[in-house]
């Protein structure tokens, strides 16, 4: 999922959702919207640029749910949704 330049390279950020944040960042930076048009990843996502693949939107949703699970204390008792 995450492409590292060197074998054994790790993320510096050790927070719970860091892997999703890094994946989303790499996905967005590879789009034509960010490369050619020089727009920010946030701007590309909010304006639903056609060069942004569905995979980036799925990563964005996963990242949101991960961050939400940190904040929502009820999930400790109820468990994840759908189970």
C-alpha positions, -999 to +999 in steps of 0.1 A: +000+000+000+026+025+011+056+028-013+089+032+006+121+043-011+144+020+008+139-015+023+130-013+060+120+023+059+093+032+085+070+061+092+082+086+118+047+092+130+036+063+153+000+075+159-029+052+153-040+065+119-005+075+105-004+047+080-037+058+065-026+095+064+006+085+046-013+063+021-038+091+014-010+117+010+010+095-015-022+087-034-030+124-038+005+135-046+005+110-076-026+126-092-025+150-121-044+175-101-014+178-077+014+172-102+004+192-132-021+218-119-001+224-087-031+224-065-032+212-029-045+177-022-073+191-001-084+214-029-084+184-053-105+163-030-130+191-021-136+200-058-139+163-068-113+166-095-117+139-122-080+129-120-084+117-084-090+080-084-117+063-063-089+047-042-080+081-028-116+088-018-117+053-001-085+061+018-100+095+028-131+078+042-110+052+060-088+079+075-119+098+087-133+067+103-100+060+120-098+095+134-135+093+145-129+060+163-102+077+184-126+105+195-158+083+199-155+068+234-187+047+229-169+024+204-149+010+233-181-006+246-201-011+214-173-023+191-169-014+155-200-007+133-214-037+115-204-063+140 
